[in-house]
Amino acid sequence: MARLLVRREPWVVYWSAFAVYAALGWAGAYVIRTYNFDGLARIGQAFAAVFGRQPHLAAIGFVWPPIPVTTDLVLVVLLRPFGLLLLAGPLMSALYGAAALALMDVFLRQFEVARPWRLTWVALCGLHPILLQNATMGLSEAPFLAALLLSLNGFALWERRQEPLGLLVAGIGAALAVWCRYDAVAWLAAGCGALTFCFFLRGEPRWRQSLEAVALTFVMPAVWVLLFWMLLSWQVMGNPIYFLVGPGSTATTPDTARGGPRAPIRVRTPLRGRHDVAAALADPEHGTTAPAGQRGRGRRARAPPPLVGRALPVAGVVHPGVHRL
């Protein structure tokens, strides 16, 4: 695995993808002023943890997994002196989105895919509208995908070359995925099923005992980090499953708890004036905090430049759930 990572090609893929995603994220945040509310919320939590009225790390919240928000926290500290707080989210997702493409390149190299085809597949994946959107708007799907690809690389290394290190890498990747999105529990189940299938096909004697040891090696890192997250939730919020039942969780969010949104999803909804969250982050000293009924009385939103305004929606950066402010 280490030999694959030290090659030049994955790093070229990483920095090239990061440059593209970071540029698109900057254009979306400061030229078109298009934001995803989940990304804004994570920036707001990171800002409150460091620059709030009472700074404390628990302000990152205990509903969403911690890796995206803590990464935003570091970027918020670095970007605030330059007045670029809204860029923290896009840079976070660009870092992890580029890592996902580099890990995809490493994965294809393990299967000896020829370089032209390998780079073609990586480019097509990187330019897919969904990945473009996830890697440029501060969403948790970018680090989640990078963690899953790290786990998949480890699994391939263990299965193809019988290297125990690969199984450990697969477990660490699964653990990181749990701290990005709770959907990673499904990845753990799929991984255990794949391990069982591999041992069944090999037909080794006493394969059940070997499977038990291998499955525990794969699952336990993720189990440990999930239990640690539950312990923190219990100590800070008083409830070990606060992330499931607390305010903002899936169980209490109206559009998910009641079986879906009651109103049509808006696409590129223009709002007159800046949203209070975006304005407060862009200018913490003078950010607007007008009541909901008065938010439509601000200045008219500036129209985006024709070229950029057409390019990003075509690329898939603007899609349902994304709002132009």
Buried (B, 14 or more C-beta within 10 A) or exposed (E): BEEBEEEEBBEEBBEBBBEBBBEBBBBBBEBBBBBBBBBBBBBBBBBBBBBEEEEEEEBBBBBBBBBBBBBBBBBBBEBBEEEBBBBBBBBBBBBBBBBBBBBBBBBBBBEEBEEEEBBEBBBEBBEBBEBBBBBBBBBBBBBBBBBBBBBBBBBBBBBEEEBEEBBBBBBBBBBBBBBBBBBBBEBBEEBBEBBBEBBEEEEEEEBEEBBEEBBEBBBEBBBEBBEEBBEBBBEEBEBBEBBBEBEEBEEEEEEEEEEEEEEEEEEBEEBEBBBBBBBBBBEEEEBBEEEEEEBEEBEEBEEBEEEBBEBBBEBBBBBEBBBBB
